[in-house]
Amino acid sequence: MYVAVTGRGKARVIQFCEQHRIPGTKKKKTIVIRTLGNYEKMLEKNPNVLAELKKEAKRITEQKKEKTKETSTSLFRFGHSLVKKVWEEMDLNSIFEEKFLQDIFSLVVYRLGSSYTNFRTNRKTPFANLESISYENFYYILEHLAEKKETLIQHLGKFFNEKTARSTELAYYHISSYNYNSYWKDLHGSSRFFLQREKEDLPFSMVLLLDRNGIPISYDLFSKKFILEQQLEEVKQKSGIEKLVILSANRNKIEKKEYILPVDFLDLPFSLQLQIIAEEDWEITETNEETGEVLSKEKTVHFDNQLKVYASWSKKRAFKDYVEGNQKNGYYYISTNDFSIKNTEMLKMFQHIWNIEEKFRITNVDFERKHIYGHFCLCFLCLCIIRYFQYLLGSEGKASIPMIYANKAISNPMVLIEKKGKESRIHPIHLTNSYLKLANLLGIPQIKDNMSLEEFENTVSLLF
């Protein structure tokens, strides 16, 4: 925009004008933006009127340019700032070679913050400052992880002994079977043993040791038959644990050991069935405040001082069972032959192994045996981190918090970054309560309104 004096004689006027090129030609068209007044009268009142108006025209032009600048927006996930903070607390950089550090951290975030099992998944909304990893690098990383298994277990053991006051009185172990199918390029697991079906398959078993908070202590992989008692005795000697209890969904694995096992009502002794269906001794745990209707209840029954069964019922589960047609009618039973284990601990520990085989699954990979060992080391590290988050969310193990809340603390938080010229505005969204609580417990500063991009980057320790 510029200042123009147009007209003749005493009819001259001062105007704000703009020139625009006529499309398809080299000609320009003048457009009058505003007529300010008679030239002679304005000059008489203010001899510097033209100079002042030129400055004003320049100011308005710059203002218009600023308004017409394109605004770019980008969306990133930043919940892995929690993982980065714990990574630093655990001092994991001292375990792995420097050239692998960023890629190992990325793989951990992908598994913890994504519901997918493909290692390169970064979702449609990417995690800030993380890149996808090539297949070639992925296999090199797994080989490196396989070499670091024992070092990692010892290192994490020291960390959790200090941070969680880990008990050596009692620990739990879980046995599961896995199979890598090279035709389907899929590694999957089962709580039950299964036979090798194809010549190219790689079947093996894993013994996973957990403390009373559900945090992994160690693990071992076996590709052949092994003597469990011998392995458990070695574990006891290494860790100083006094007693081990098996967590199992398969009665065949129990034999004569201490155990926690889910059971079906019809598999229980008849005397226990009578105790359970009796109306007495049920403890009501939840009711509808308005109607007084019972929503959940529980009871504990015993059999000859050899078996303890915890029975629970909930209306919500009853509806689900009705829809699925499984005839359980909302009831759930867990048994143990160790009377010293409390019901709350039984529930918590069995929750920790529910569908645990999925935590070690991976698809679309060409694995050799060495890659499998590295993959399980990676998954063990991920499981340690997510269980530590559950421990913190549950007031240091006092309450049982489902894993999904810890996963959402990593996957849900996002930030919308709006850039206009040199200015950037940030808009954090989907801040779950679990993220806010973990951030506070881990010492991450509080996210405030109207933060600059630089302030936000310093707060979450990530670059955008």
C-alpha positions in Angstrom: 0.0 0.0 0.0 1.2 3.5 -0.8 0.1 7.2 -0.5 -1.1 8.9 -3.7 -2.2 12.5 -4.4 -4.8 12.4 -7.2 -7.0 15.0 -9.0 -6.4 18.5 -10.2 -6.1 21.9 -8.7 -8.0 22.5 -5.5 -9.8 19.2 -6.0 -6.7 17.1 -5.3 -7.1 14.4 -2.6 -4.8 12.1 -0.6 -5.6 8.4 -0.9 -4.3 5.1 0.3 -3.9 2.9 -2.8 -2.7 -0.6 -3.9 -1.7 -2.0 -7.2 -2.5 -5.5 -8.3 -1.4 -7.3 -11.5 -4.3 -8.1 -13.8 -4.2 -12.0 -14.3 -3.0 -13.1 -17.7 -1.4 -9.7 -18.5 1.5 -7.5 -17.6 -0.8 -4.6 -16.7 -1.5 -3.4 -13.2 -4.7 -2.1 -11.7 -4.8 0.6 -9.1 -7.3 0.1 -6.3 -8.2 2.9 -3.9 -8.3 1.6 -0.4 -9.4 4.8 1.3 -9.7 8.6 0.5 -8.3 10.5 3.4 -9.2 14.1 2.5 -8.5 17.3 0.5 -4.8 17.6 -0.1 -4.5 21.4 0.4 -6.6 21.5 3.6 -4.7 18.6 5.1 -1.4 20.1 4.1 -2.4 23.5 5.7 -3.2 21.8 9.0 -0.1 19.6 9.0 2.9 20.3 6.7 4.3 16.8 7.5 1.1 15.0 6.6 2.5 13.1 3.6 5.5 11.8 5.5 3.3 10.7 8.4 0.9 9.0 6.0 3.7 7.2 4.2 4.8 5.7 7.6 1.2 4.7 8.4 0.9 3.1 4.9 4.1 1.1 5.6 2.8 0.0 9.0 -0.5 -1.1 7.6 1.2 -3.0 4.8 3.5 -4.9 7.2 0.5 -5.7 9.4 -1.4 -7.1 6.4 1.7 -9.2 5.5 1.9 -10.6 9.0 -1.8 -11.5 8.9 -1.5 -13.3 5.6 1.5 -15.3 6.6 0.7 -19.1 6.4 0.1 -20.8 9.7 1.5 -24.3 9.9 0.4 -26.9 12.4 1.9 -30.2 13.5 0.8 -32.8 16.0 3.1 -35.0 18.1 2.9 -37.5 20.9 5.1 -36.6 23.9 4.1 -39.2 26.6 7.5 -40.9 26.1 9.0 -38.0 28.1 8.0 -40.3 31.0 10.1 -43.2 29.5 13.0 -40.8 29.0 12.9 -39.7 32.6 12.9 -43.3 33.9 15.6 -44.2 31.4 17.8 -41.6 32.9 16.9 -42.7 36.5 17.8 -46.3 35.6 21.0 -45.1 34.0 20.4 -47.3 31.0 22.9 -45.4 28.9 25.6 -47.1 30.9 24.5 -50.5 29.7 24.3 -50.2 25.9 26.8 -49.0 23.3 26.4 -45.4 22.4 25.8 -46.0 18.7 22.7 -48.1 19.6 21.2 -45.9 22.4 18.8 -43.8 20.4 17.5 -46.8 18.4 17.0 -49.0 21.5 15.2 -46.1 23.2 13.0 -45.8 20.1 12.2 -49.5 20.1 11.2 -49.3 23.8 8.8 -46.4 23.1 7.3 -48.1 20.1 6.4 -51.2 22.1 5.2 -49.3 25.2 3.3 -46.6 23.4 1.7 -48.6 20.6 -0.8 -51.3 20.5 0.8 -52.8 17.4 3.5 -55.5 17.3 5.4 -54.3 14.2 8.7 -52.8 15.5 8.6 -49.8 13.1 5.2 -48.6 13.9 5.1 -44.9 14.8 1.4 -44.5 14.3 -0.2 -41.7 12.2 0.6 -39.3 15.0 4.4 -39.7 15.5 6.3 -39.6 18.8 8.3 -36.4 18.9 12.0 -36.8 18.0 11.7 -40.5 17.1 12.5 -41.9 13.8 11.5 -45.3 12.2 14.2 -47.9 12.3 15.5 -49.8 9.2 15.3 -53.6 9.2 19.0 -53.8 8.9 19.6 -51.7 12.0 16.8 -53.6 13.8 18.6 -56.9 13.6 22.0 -55.4 14.6 20.3 -53.9 17.7 18.7 -57.3 18.7 22.1 -58.9 18.5 23.5 -56.3 20.8 20.6 -56.7 23.2 21.1 -60.5 23.3 24.7 -59.9 24.5 23.5 -57.5 27.3 20.9 -59.8 28.9 22.7 -60.7 32.1 24.2 -57.2 32.6 20.7 -55.7 32.1 19.0 -58.0 34.6 21.6 -57.3 37.3 21.5 -53.5 36.6 17.7 -53.4 36.9 17.7 -55.6 39.9 19.9 -53.1 41.8 17.6 -50.3 40.7 14.4 -52.0 41.9 15.9 -53.2 45.1 16.6 -49.6 45.9 13.4 -47.9 44.5 10.8 -50.5 45.5 12.2 -52.2 48.7 11.9 -55.5 46.8 11.1 -58.4 49.2 13.3 -61.6 49.1 10.7 -63.5 51.2 8.5 -64.5 48.3 8.5 -64.2 44.5 6.4 -65.7 41.7 7.3 -67.4 38.4 5.3 -68.0 35.2 6.1 -70.5 32.4 4.9 -69.9 28.9 5.6 -71.4 25.5 6.6 -69.5 22.3 6.9 -70.4 18.7 8.6 -68.5 15.8 7.0 -69.4 12.5 9.3 -68.4 9.6 6.6 -68.9 7.0 4.2 -66.4 8.6 7.1 -64.4 10.1 5.4 -64.3 13.4 6.5 -65.0 17.0 3.6 -65.7 19.3 3.2 -67.3 22.7 0.7 -69.4 24.7 0.3 -70.1 28.4 0.0 -73.8 27.4 2.8 -75.9 25.9 2.4 -76.8 22.2 4.2 -79.0 19.7 6.4 -77.9 16.8 4.3 -78.2 13.7 6.6 -77.1 10.9 10.3 -77.9 10.3 11.3 -74.3 10.2 9.6 -73.3 13.4 11.6 -72.4 16.5 9.7 -73.5 19.6 11.0 -72.6 23.1 9.8 -71.8 26.7 10.3 -68.9 29.0 10.4 -68.9 32.8 9.7 -65.3 34.0 10.3 -64.4 37.6 8.3 -61.6 39.2 8.5 -59.8 42.6 5.4 -59.2 44.7 4.7 -56.0 42.9 4.6 -57.8 39.6 7.9 -56.2 38.4 10.1 -58.7 36.5 13.2 -59.9 38.3 14.7 -62.1 35.6 13.9 -64.5 32.8 15.3 -67.6 31.0 14.7 -69.0 27.6 14.9 -72.7 26.9 14.8 -74.3 23.4 14.9 -77.8 24.8 13.5 -79.7 27.7 14.8 -78.4 31.0 14.6 -79.5 34.7 12.5 -76.8 36.3 13.5 -77.6 39.9 17.1 -77.2 39.0 16.5 -73.8 37.4 14.4 -72.6 40.3 17.1 -73.6 42.8 19.7 -71.6 40.8 17.4 -68.6 40.8 16.9 -68.8 44.6 20.7 -68.9 45.1 21.3 -65.9 42.8 18.5 -63.7 44.1 18.4 -64.8 47.7 14.6 -65.5 47.4 13.3 -67.8 50.1 10.1 -69.2 48.4 8.8 -69.3 44.8 5.1 -69.6 43.8 4.0 -70.5 40.3 1.4 -68.4 38.5 -0.3 -70.6 36.0 -3.4 -70.9 33.9 -2.5 -74.6 33.2 -3.0 -77.2 36.0 -0.5 -79.6 34.3 2.4 -77.3 35.2 1.7 -77.2 38.9 2.5 -80.7 40.2 3.4 -80.4 43.9 4.6 -76.8 44.0 3.0 -73.8 45.7 0.7 -72.2 43.1 -1.9 -69.6 42.2 -4.4 -71.0 39.7 -7.7 -69.9 38.2 -10.3 -72.7 38.4 -13.7 -73.5 37.1 -16.6 -74.1 39.5 -17.2 -77.6 38.4 -13.6 -78.6 39.0 -13.8 -77.8 42.7 -14.5 -80.4 45.4 -18.2 -80.7 46.0 -17.9 -79.4 49.6 -16.3 -76.2 48.3 -19.1 -75.8 45.7 -21.7 -76.0 48.5 -19.7 -73.4 50.5 -19.6 -71.0 47.6 -23.3 -71.2 46.6 -24.4 -70.7 50.2 -25.7 -67.2 50.9 -23.6 -66.8 54.1 -20.2 -65.2 54.4 -20.4 -63.1 51.2 -18.7 -59.7 51.7 -20.4 -57.0 49.6 -17.8 -54.8 48.0 -19.9 -52.5 45.9 -23.6 -51.4 45.9 -25.7 -49.0 43.9 -26.0 -45.9 46.2 -29.5 -45.1 45.0 -31.2 -48.5 44.9 -29.0 -50.5 47.3 -28.5 -53.2 44.6 -25.4 -55.4 45.1 -23.0 -54.8 42.2 -20.1 -56.9 43.4 -19.3 -59.4 46.3 -16.6 -61.8 47.3 -15.8 -64.7 49.7 -13.0 -67.1 50.6 -13.5 -70.8 51.3 -11.2 -73.5 52.4 -10.8 -77.3 51.9 -9.0 -79.5 54.4 -6.3 -76.9 55.1 -4.9 -77.8 51.7 -6.8 -75.4 49.3 -8.0 -71.9 49.5 -10.4 -70.5 46.9 -11.2 -66.8 46.4 -14.6 -66.4 44.8 -15.9 -63.1 43.4 -19.0 -62.0 41.5 -19.9 -58.7 39.8 -22.9 -57.6 37.9 -20.8 -56.1 35.1 -19.0 -59.5 34.6 -22.3 -61.3 34.7 -23.6 -59.3 31.8 -20.4 -59.9 29.8 -20.7 -63.6 30.5 -24.3 -63.6 29.4 -23.4 -61.9 26.1 -20.5 -64.3 25.5 -22.6 -67.3 26.6 -19.8 -68.9 28.7 -22.2 -69.9 31.6 -19.9 -68.4 34.2 -22.7 -66.0 35.3 -20.3 -63.3 36.6 -18.4 -65.6 39.0 -14.6 -65.9 39.0 -12.4 -68.2 41.1 -8.7 -68.3 42.0 -7.2 -71.1 44.1 -3.9 -71.5 46.0 -2.4 -74.0 48.3 -0.3 -71.2 50.1 -2.6 -69.8 52.8 -0.1 -67.0 53.6 -0.9 -65.2 50.3 -3.6 -62.6 50.8 -6.6 -62.3 48.4 -5.5 -58.9 47.2 -2.1 -60.2 46.3 -3.5 -63.2 44.5 -5.7 -60.9 42.3 -2.9 -58.5 41.6 -0.4 -61.2 40.6 -2.8 -63.0 38.4 -3.7 -59.8 36.7 0.0 -59.3 36.0 0.3 -62.5 34.0 -3.0 -62.2 32.2 -2.4 -62.4 28.5 1.3 -61.7 29.2 2.4 -63.7 26.1 1.1 -60.8 23.9 3.7 -58.6 25.5 6.4 -60.7 23.7 4.7 -61.1 20.4 6.1 -59.6 17.2 5.1 -59.9 13.5 6.7 -59.3 10.1 10.2 -60.3 11.0 12.9 -62.7 9.7 14.3 -64.1 13.0 17.2 -66.4 13.7 17.8 -67.7 17.2 20.1 -64.9 18.1 17.4 -62.3 17.2 14.9 -64.1 19.4 17.2 -63.7 22.4 17.6 -60.0 21.7 13.9 -59.5 21.2 13.1 -61.1 24.6 15.7 -58.8 26.2 14.0 -55.8 24.7 10.5 -57.0 25.8 11.9 -57.7 29.3 13.1 -54.1 29.6 9.8 -52.8 28.4 7.9 -54.9 30.9 10.1 -53.7 33.7 9.4 -50.0 32.8 5.6 -50.4 32.4 5.3 -52.4 35.6 7.3 -49.7 37.4 4.8 -47.2 36.1 2.0 -49.4 37.4 3.8 -49.6 40.8 4.0 -45.8 41.0 0.4 -45.2 39.9 -0.7 -47.7 42.6 0.9 -45.6 45.4 4.0 -47.7 45.4 2.2 -51.1 45.1 -0.6 -50.4 47.6 -3.2 -50.6 44.9 -3.5 -52.7 41.7 -3.6 -50.5 38.6 -4.3 -52.1 35.2 -1.5 -51.9 32.6 -3.7 -50.0 30.2 -3.5 -46.8 32.3 0.3 -46.9 32.2 0.2 -47.5 28.5 -2.2 -44.6 27.9 0.1 -42.3 29.9 2.7 -42.9 27.1 0.5 -43.1 24.0 -2.3 -40.5 24.6 -0.6 -37.1 25.5 -0.2 -35.0 22.4 0.8 -31.4 21.6 -0.5 -29.3 18.7 2.2 -26.9 17.6 1.0 -23.8 15.7 3.7 -21.9 13.9 3.2 -18.5 12.4 6.3 -16.8 11.1 8.8 -16.8 13.9 6.2 -17.3 16.6 5.0 -20.7 17.9 2.1 -21.6 20.1 1.6 -25.0 21.8 -1.6 -26.6 22.8 -1.2 -29.8 24.9 -4.2 -32.2 24.5 -5.2 -35.7 25.9 -3.3 -35.3 29.1 -4.5 -38.4 31.0 -4.6 -38.4 34.8 -2.1 -41.3 34.7 0.4 -39.1 32.7 -0.1 -36.1 35.1 0.5 -38.3 38.2 3.5 -40.1 36.8 5.0 -36.8 35.6 4.6 -35.4 39.1 6.1 -38.5 40.7 9.1 -38.5 38.4 9.8 -34.8 38.9 8.8 -33.5 35.5 7.7 -29.8 35.8 4.1 -29.0 35.4 2.8 -28.1 31.9 1.3 -24.6 32.1 -1.0 -22.6 29.9 0.5 -20.2 27.3 3.9 -21.8 27.3 6.3 -21.0 24.5 7.7 -23.9 22.4 11.1 -23.5 24.0 9.6 -23.6 27.5 7.6 -26.7 26.6 10.6 -28.4 25.2 12.5 -27.7 28.4 9.6 -29.0 30.5 9.3 -32.4 28.8 13.0 -32.7 27.7 12.1 -33.4 24.1 12.8 -31.5 20.9 10.0 -30.7 18.4 
